[in-house]
Amino acid sequence: MAEIEKNDFNLNISRYISTAVADAEIDLSVTHQQLVSIEEDIKAAKDKHNAFLKELGLDLLP
């Protein structure tokens, strides 16, 4: 009752109970592996694209 009185008898639930949703846990090792895999995919796609550009006699991507 003292806490309710301290809050000017405001019975809004958020005054007394946090309604915030906790952030999901992130597994950094899994995320790191996903990023490494994405980088490898990007490199493979870029190499393939550069092969086509070279065949056409065009400038390669850096």
C-alpha positions as CSV (number, residue, x, y, z in Angstrom):
1,M,0.0,0.0,0.0
2,A,2.9,2.3,0.7
3,E,4.2,2.0,-2.8
4,I,0.8,2.6,-4.3
5,E,0.4,5.7,-2.1
6,K,4.0,6.8,-3.1
7,N,2.8,6.7,-6.8
8,D,-0.2,8.9,-6.0
9,F,-2.6,5.9,-6.1
10,N,-1.8,5.3,-9.7
11,L,-2.8,1.6,-10.4
12,N,-1.2,1.5,-13.8
13,I,0.4,-1.9,-14.1
14,S,3.5,-0.6,-15.7
15,R,4.3,1.4,-12.6
16,Y,4.8,-1.8,-10.7
17,I,5.7,-4.5,-13.2
18,S,8.2,-4.2,-16.1
19,T,6.4,-5.0,-19.3
20,A,9.7,-4.8,-21.3
21,V,10.4,-7.9,-23.4
22,A,13.9,-9.3,-23.0
23,D,16.1,-9.4,-26.0
24,A,16.9,-12.7,-27.5
25,E,20.2,-14.3,-26.7
26,I,22.7,-14.1,-29.6
27,D,25.2,-16.9,-29.9
28,L,28.3,-15.1,-31.2
29,S,30.1,-18.1,-32.4
30,V,27.1,-19.1,-34.6
31,T,26.7,-15.6,-35.9
32,H,30.5,-15.4,-36.6
33,Q,30.3,-18.6,-38.6
34,Q,27.3,-17.4,-40.6
35,L,29.2,-14.2,-41.4
36,V,32.3,-16.2,-42.5
37,S,30.0,-18.3,-44.7
38,I,28.4,-15.3,-46.3
39,E,31.8,-13.7,-47.0
40,E,32.9,-16.9,-48.7
41,D,29.7,-16.9,-50.8
42,I,30.4,-13.3,-51.8
43,K,33.9,-14.1,-52.8
44,A,32.9,-17.1,-54.9
45,A,30.2,-15.0,-56.6
46,K,32.6,-12.2,-57.3
47,D,35.2,-14.5,-58.7
48,K,32.6,-16.1,-61.0
49,H,31.4,-12.6,-62.1
50,N,35.0,-11.5,-62.7
51,A,35.6,-14.5,-64.9
52,F,32.7,-13.4,-67.1
53,L,34.0,-9.9,-67.2
54,K,37.5,-11.1,-68.1
55,E,36.0,-13.2,-70.9
56,L,34.2,-10.2,-72.2
57,G,37.3,-8.0,-72.0
58,L,35.8,-5.7,-69.4
59,D,37.3,-4.3,-66.2
60,L,37.2,-6.6,-63.2
61,L,35.5,-5.8,-59.9
62,P,37.9,-5.0,-57.1
